[in-house]
Amino acid sequence: MSSRRDHAVSQPSEVSSAEDLETAAILAKADRDCDAGLGLRGQDAATFLRRVLDDARARVALAKRD
């Protein structure tokens, strides 16, 4: 059994705003970061994923301020 995810991040067929485009880019980066951490287990995995989530949240907040 493979631990690799085989799903694709859904991309909207039409982006309605620059904010939507930025959010989509942030989510795509977070997805790639998560893929990079798939070999981690236990506390290392939890810590890594928390950092990915915190980074994505910070980037979304920053994009909304601009």
C-alpha positions, 0 to 999 in steps of 0.5 A: 500500500502506498502512502502517496496521495493520488488526488489532485488539488481541484482548480476552479475553471474560472478565477473570479479575483486576484485574491482567489488566485493567491489563495489557490496558489497558497493551497497548491504550495501547502499541498506540495509541502504536505507531499514532501512530508509524507515520509514523516511519522508520529510527532515529527509528522504532526509538527511538520503539518502544523508548520505547513498549516501555520504558513498557509494561514499566514500567507492567506492573512497577508494576501488579504491585507494587500 
